[in-house]
Amino acid sequence: MKYLLDTNVLSLALREPNSPVALRLRAHPLAEFAVPSVVRSELIFGAIKGGNPVRLQSMREYLALFATLAFDDLCVEPYAQARADLEQRGLRIGALDLMIASIALARD
């Protein structure tokens, strides 16, 4: 795995199949990508919230193309360290974004 994809990238690739982002995704083997479990839940939430069962199924099928990296025990220390570092500097980011960052940090 080389790239960890976030919600904005996947949403744009779906919305605009000919965008530079979508073209770049298609230029690489699927094995080079992974999706954090947090991102999966954000995208599934959006599809459920939209109330369109066809869109929800399409999202499930699209996400099934990618490996998943879960927020698990490996992520606990990077999460705690990053949160502490940010708070010491007076910076805050959303909890989900911090979880995504800790998944990336934990898996190099």
C-alpha positions in Angstrom: 0.0 0.0 0.0 1.3 3.4 -1.0 -1.6 5.8 -0.7 -4.1 6.2 2.1 -7.3 7.8 0.6 -9.5 10.3 2.5 -13.1 11.2 2.1 -12.5 14.2 -0.1 -10.4 12.3 -2.6 -12.9 9.4 -2.9 -15.9 11.7 -3.1 -14.3 13.8 -5.8 -13.3 10.7 -7.8 -16.9 9.4 -7.7 -18.5 12.8 -8.4 -16.2 13.7 -11.3 -14.9 10.6 -13.0 -12.7 12.6 -15.4 -11.2 14.8 -12.7 -7.4 14.8 -12.3 -7.9 13.0 -9.0 -10.0 10.2 -10.6 -7.6 9.9 -13.5 -4.7 9.6 -11.0 -6.4 6.9 -9.1 -7.0 4.9 -12.2 -3.4 5.2 -13.2 -2.3 3.1 -10.3 -3.0 -0.5 -9.3 -5.7 -0.9 -6.7 -3.2 -2.6 -4.4 -1.4 0.7 -4.0 -4.5 2.2 -2.2 -6.2 1.7 1.2 -9.1 3.4 2.8 -9.2 4.1 6.6 -12.2 2.5 8.4 -13.0 6.1 9.5 -13.3 7.2 5.9 -15.5 4.2 5.0 -17.9 5.1 7.8 -18.0 8.7 6.7 -18.9 7.7 3.1 -21.4 5.1 4.1 -23.0 7.6 6.5 -23.3 10.1 3.6 -24.9 7.5 1.4 -27.4 6.5 4.1 -28.2 10.1 5.0 -29.0 10.7 1.3 -31.7 8.1 1.5 -30.9 6.6 -1.9 -30.5 2.8 -1.7 -28.9 2.6 -5.1 -26.3 5.2 -4.1 -25.7 3.3 -0.9 -25.1 0.0 -2.8 -22.9 1.8 -5.3 -20.8 3.2 -2.4 -20.5 -0.2 -0.9 -19.3 -1.7 -4.2 -16.9 1.2 -4.8 -15.3 0.9 -1.3 -15.0 -2.9 -1.8 -12.3 -2.2 -4.4 -9.9 -0.9 -1.7 -8.2 -2.5 1.3 -9.2 -1.2 4.7 -6.9 0.0 7.4 -8.7 0.0 10.7 -8.3 2.3 13.7 -7.1 -0.3 16.2 -4.7 -0.8 19.1 -1.7 0.1 16.8 -3.2 3.6 16.4 -3.7 4.4 20.1 -0.2 5.7 20.8 0.1 7.7 17.6 -3.4 9.2 18.2 -2.6 10.1 21.8 0.9 11.5 20.9 -0.5 13.6 18.0 -3.4 14.9 20.1 -1.1 15.9 22.9 1.4 17.6 20.6 -1.3 19.5 18.9 -3.0 20.6 22.1 0.4 21.8 23.5 0.7 24.0 20.5 -2.8 25.3 20.8 -3.9 23.5 17.6 -7.0 21.3 17.2 -8.2 19.1 14.4 -11.3 17.1 14.3 -11.4 13.7 16.0 -12.0 11.8 12.8 -9.1 13.5 11.0 -6.9 12.8 14.0 -8.0 9.1 13.8 -7.2 9.0 10.1 -3.7 10.6 10.7 -3.0 8.1 13.5 -3.9 5.2 11.1 -1.4 6.5 8.7 1.3 7.1 11.3 0.8 3.6 12.9 1.3 2.0 9.5 4.1 4.2 8.3 
